[in-house]
Amino acid sequence: MFLSRCPNQNVDLRHKIRDMKSAHFHNRASTLASMLRQTSRILDYIYPAHCHLCQCPLTHGRHLCEPCSESLKYTQAPFCKLCGECYDGDISSDFSCPNCNDLKLDFEFARAPLHSDGQSRTLLHDYKYRRQIHLSDTLGDLLSIGLDDPRFAPYLDEGILVSVPLHWARLRKRKFNQAEEMTICLKKKTGLPYINALKRIRNTATQTRFSRSKRLENLRDAFELRAKYKNYIQGKRIILVDDIFTTGSTTHECSKVLLHHGASSVAILTLLRG
């Protein structure tokens, strides 16, 4: 590849190449995800759907039976007003948990309808890593339960849905972004607009074994706003969607970018609370 002797031109060229790769693989992944959804609907007619957990037969394109849905471990109050971590005991007033007391988080609050254990984790794991994209609507329905939190009311009136992005290299490998697919389902249920506003510009190491401070360091400056959406988010409330909330490092970094570019506030909605 020809590189100019001017360093600034070289940087601009590398940024353009990176953005082209990101857009290319996002478009390919979106097309593939759409094809998989359509194929799944066709197969439902040929091979009737079964509950993903207990394998009992189902109708109407469902993939989770009522008993299995009721057996999932749902989050309940009392929970931390910031990160949504659940606690035992009779606590009637708002409180911040010890993990959040010394942190400055750039989102207003985080909520998840399900705990990350047992069958809930199985559903998400199969969805992400076994490409069980037919579960999108099922998980989208479960995700929407989190919107029952009254703090989401102003966001549902005038908010925008944004999903946490994957780096293009990981998107190429996984073929779809699980957070984006669930957000598309949420868009259908709420009528809120969805925009693919963020891009991941560094392919960071997996965070599974990192401490909270290490995760924050690992993700620093890993996200950018897509320039074409800068005017769109001005003064808007953003519901930022991801699959799981563990330490809040990913959603914190994404929220920081959105607020820096003019969003008025950010609330986090994830399927699971780790």
C-alpha positions as CSV (number, residue, x, y, z in Angstrom):
1,M,0.0,0.0,0.0
2,F,1.3,3.5,-0.9
3,L,1.8,5.7,2.1
4,S,2.4,9.4,2.0
5,R,5.4,11.1,3.6
6,C,3.0,13.3,5.5
7,P,2.2,11.6,8.9
8,N,-1.3,13.2,9.1
9,Q,-2.3,11.9,5.7
10,N,-1.2,8.4,6.8
11,V,-3.2,8.6,9.9
12,D,-6.3,9.8,8.0
13,L,-5.8,6.9,5.5
14,R,-5.6,4.3,8.2
15,H,-8.7,5.7,9.9
16,K,-10.6,5.5,6.5
17,I,-9.5,1.9,6.0
18,R,-10.5,1.0,9.5
19,D,-13.9,2.6,9.1
20,M,-14.4,0.9,5.7
21,K,-13.7,-2.5,7.3
22,S,-16.0,-1.8,10.2
23,A,-18.9,-0.7,7.9
24,H,-18.2,-3.7,5.5
25,F,-18.4,-6.3,8.2
26,H,-21.3,-4.7,9.9
27,N,-23.3,-4.7,6.7
28,R,-22.4,-8.3,6.0
29,A,-23.3,-9.4,9.5
30,S,-26.6,-7.5,9.3
31,T,-27.4,-9.3,6.0
32,L,-26.5,-12.7,7.4
33,A,-28.5,-12.1,10.5
34,S,-31.5,-11.2,8.4
35,M,-31.1,-14.3,6.3
36,L,-30.8,-16.5,9.4
37,R,-34.0,-15.0,10.9
38,Q,-35.9,-15.7,7.6
39,T,-34.5,-19.2,7.4
40,S,-35.6,-19.8,11.0
41,R,-39.1,-18.7,10.2
42,I,-39.3,-21.0,7.2
43,L,-38.0,-24.0,9.3
44,D,-40.7,-23.3,11.9
45,Y,-43.3,-24.3,9.3
46,I,-41.4,-27.4,8.2
47,Y,-40.1,-28.5,11.6
48,P,-42.4,-27.2,14.5
49,A,-40.5,-25.2,17.1
50,H,-39.5,-26.6,20.4
51,C,-38.7,-25.0,23.7
52,H,-34.9,-24.3,23.7
53,L,-34.6,-25.5,27.3
54,C,-36.9,-28.4,27.8
55,Q,-37.6,-29.4,24.2
56,C,-41.4,-29.5,24.5
57,P,-43.2,-28.7,21.2
58,L,-44.4,-25.1,20.8
59,T,-46.4,-23.1,18.3
60,H,-46.5,-19.5,16.9
61,G,-42.7,-19.3,16.5
62,R,-42.0,-19.4,20.2
63,H,-38.8,-20.9,21.5
64,L,-39.4,-20.8,25.3
65,C,-42.3,-22.5,27.0
66,E,-44.2,-20.8,29.8
67,P,-43.0,-23.1,32.6
68,C,-39.3,-22.6,31.5
69,S,-39.9,-18.8,31.2
70,E,-41.4,-18.7,34.7
71,S,-38.5,-20.8,36.1
72,L,-35.9,-18.2,35.1
73,K,-34.3,-16.3,37.9
74,Y,-35.6,-12.7,37.6
75,T,-34.0,-9.8,39.3
76,Q,-36.1,-8.2,42.1
77,A,-35.8,-5.3,44.5
78,P,-33.9,-4.3,46.5
79,F,-31.1,-3.5,44.1
80,C,-28.4,-0.9,43.8
81,K,-29.9,2.3,42.2
82,L,-26.8,2.6,39.9
83,C,-25.6,-0.9,38.8
84,G,-28.7,-2.9,39.5
85,E,-27.0,-5.5,41.7
86,C,-29.6,-7.3,43.8
87,Y,-29.4,-7.6,47.6
88,D,-31.2,-9.5,50.2
89,G,-33.1,-7.9,53.1
90,D,-35.8,-5.4,53.7
91,I,-34.5,-2.2,52.1
92,S,-37.2,0.3,51.1
93,S,-35.1,3.4,50.2
94,D,-32.8,3.9,47.3
95,F,-29.2,2.9,47.9
96,S,-25.8,2.6,46.2
97,C,-23.9,-0.7,46.7
98,P,-20.3,-0.8,48.0
99,N,-19.0,-1.4,44.5
100,C,-20.5,1.8,43.2
101,N,-19.8,4.1,46.1
102,D,-16.4,5.2,45.0
103,L,-17.0,5.1,41.2
104,K,-18.1,7.8,38.8
105,L,-20.3,6.1,36.3
106,D,-21.4,8.1,33.2
107,F,-24.8,6.4,32.9
108,E,-27.8,7.3,35.0
109,F,-28.7,3.7,36.0
110,A,-28.5,0.1,34.8
111,R,-31.2,-2.6,34.8
112,A,-31.4,-6.2,33.8
113,P,-34.4,-8.5,34.1
114,L,-32.5,-11.7,34.7
115,H,-29.7,-13.0,36.8
116,S,-26.7,-14.5,35.0
117,D,-27.0,-18.1,36.2
118,G,-28.5,-21.5,35.2
119,Q,-31.0,-21.5,32.4
120,S,-30.6,-17.7,31.7
121,R,-26.9,-18.1,31.0
122,T,-27.6,-21.2,28.8
123,L,-30.0,-19.2,26.7
124,L,-27.5,-16.3,26.2
125,H,-24.5,-18.6,25.7
126,D,-26.3,-20.7,23.0
127,Y,-27.5,-17.5,21.3
128,K,-24.0,-15.9,21.2
129,Y,-21.7,-18.8,20.6
130,R,-23.8,-21.4,18.9
131,R,-25.5,-18.8,16.6
132,Q,-29.0,-19.7,17.7
133,I,-30.3,-16.5,16.2
134,H,-33.9,-17.9,16.2
135,L,-33.8,-16.9,19.9
136,S,-33.7,-13.2,19.1
137,D,-37.4,-12.5,19.6
138,T,-37.5,-14.6,22.7
139,L,-34.6,-12.8,24.3
140,G,-35.9,-9.5,23.1
141,D,-39.2,-10.2,24.9
142,L,-37.3,-11.0,28.1
143,L,-35.1,-8.0,27.7
144,S,-38.1,-5.7,27.4
145,I,-39.2,-6.7,31.0
146,G,-36.5,-4.5,32.3
147,L,-38.3,-1.5,30.8
148,D,-41.0,-1.9,33.5
149,D,-38.6,0.1,35.8
150,P,-40.4,3.5,36.1
151,R,-37.1,5.3,35.6
152,F,-37.3,4.3,32.0
153,A,-40.5,6.3,31.5
154,P,-38.9,9.5,30.1
155,Y,-36.6,7.4,27.9
156,L,-39.7,5.6,26.4
157,D,-41.3,9.0,25.7
158,E,-38.4,10.5,23.7
159,G,-35.5,8.1,23.8
160,I,-33.2,6.5,21.2
161,L,-32.0,2.9,21.3
162,V,-28.3,2.3,20.8
163,S,-26.5,-1.1,21.1
164,V,-23.0,-1.8,22.3
165,P,-20.9,-2.6,19.2
166,L,-18.5,-5.4,18.4
167,H,-15.1,-4.8,16.8
168,W,-15.3,-5.7,13.1
169,A,-12.8,-8.6,13.5
170,R,-15.0,-10.2,16.2
171,L,-18.1,-9.5,14.2
172,R,-16.6,-11.3,11.2
173,K,-15.9,-14.3,13.4
174,R,-19.3,-14.4,15.2
175,K,-21.4,-13.3,12.1
176,F,-23.8,-11.2,14.2
177,N,-23.9,-8.8,17.1
178,Q,-26.1,-10.2,19.8
179,A,-26.7,-6.8,21.4
180,E,-27.8,-5.3,18.1
181,E,-30.2,-8.2,17.3
182,M,-31.9,-7.8,20.7
183,T,-32.1,-4.1,20.2
184,I,-33.8,-4.5,16.8
185,C,-36.4,-6.7,18.6
186,L,-36.8,-4.0,21.3
187,K,-37.3,-1.4,18.6
188,K,-40.3,-3.4,17.3
189,K,-41.8,-3.7,20.7
190,T,-41.3,0.0,21.8
191,G,-41.5,1.9,18.6
192,L,-38.4,3.8,19.6
193,P,-35.8,4.6,16.9
194,Y,-32.6,2.5,16.8
195,I,-29.3,3.8,15.4
196,N,-26.0,2.0,15.1
197,A,-24.3,5.1,16.6
198,L,-21.2,3.5,18.1
199,K,-18.2,1.7,16.7
200,R,-15.5,-0.2,18.5
201,I,-12.1,0.9,17.3
202,R,-9.9,-1.4,19.3
203,N,-10.2,-5.1,19.5
204,T,-9.7,-5.4,23.2
205,A,-8.7,-8.6,25.0
206,T,-11.6,-10.6,26.5
207,Q,-12.6,-9.2,29.9
208,T,-13.8,-12.4,31.6
209,R,-10.9,-12.7,34.1
210,F,-10.2,-9.0,34.6
211,S,-10.8,-7.1,37.7
212,R,-13.1,-4.0,37.6
213,S,-10.1,-1.6,37.4
214,K,-8.4,-3.7,34.8
215,R,-11.6,-3.8,32.7
216,L,-11.8,0.0,32.8
217,E,-8.2,0.3,31.7
218,N,-8.6,-2.3,29.0
219,L,-11.6,-0.4,27.4
220,R,-10.4,3.1,27.7
221,D,-10.8,4.9,24.3
222,A,-12.1,1.7,22.7
223,F,-15.3,3.3,21.3
224,E,-16.1,6.2,19.0
225,L,-19.3,7.8,17.8
226,R,-20.1,7.4,14.1
227,A,-19.8,11.0,12.8
228,K,-23.1,10.9,10.9
229,Y,-25.1,10.4,14.1
230,K,-23.6,13.4,16.0
231,N,-26.5,15.7,15.3
232,Y,-29.0,13.0,15.8
233,I,-28.2,12.3,19.5
234,Q,-28.0,16.0,20.5
235,G,-30.0,16.5,23.7
236,K,-31.5,12.9,23.5
237,R,-32.0,10.3,26.1
238,I,-30.2,7.1,25.1
239,I,-31.2,3.5,26.1
240,L,-27.9,1.7,25.7
241,V,-28.4,-2.1,25.2
242,D,-26.0,-4.9,25.8
243,D,-26.3,-8.6,26.6
244,I,-24.8,-8.7,30.1
245,F,-23.8,-6.2,32.8
246,T,-20.9,-7.4,35.0
247,T,-18.8,-4.5,36.2
248,G,-20.3,-1.7,34.0
249,S,-16.9,-1.0,32.4
250,T,-18.2,-1.5,28.8
251,T,-21.4,0.5,29.2
252,H,-19.5,3.2,31.1
253,E,-17.1,3.8,28.2
254,C,-19.9,3.8,25.7
255,S,-21.9,6.2,27.8
256,K,-18.9,8.5,28.1
257,V,-18.7,8.8,24.3
258,L,-22.4,9.4,23.9
259,L,-22.5,12.1,26.6
260,H,-19.3,13.8,25.2
261,H,-21.0,14.2,21.8
262,G,-24.2,15.7,23.2
263,A,-26.6,13.1,24.5
264,S,-28.5,14.4,27.6
265,S,-28.4,11.1,29.5
266,V,-27.8,7.4,29.2
267,A,-29.6,4.5,30.8
268,I,-28.4,0.9,30.5
269,L,-30.6,-2.1,29.7
270,T,-29.1,-5.6,29.5
271,L,-30.6,-9.1,29.4
272,L,-28.5,-10.5,32.3
273,R,-27.0,-9.1,35.5
274,G,-23.6,-10.8,36.1
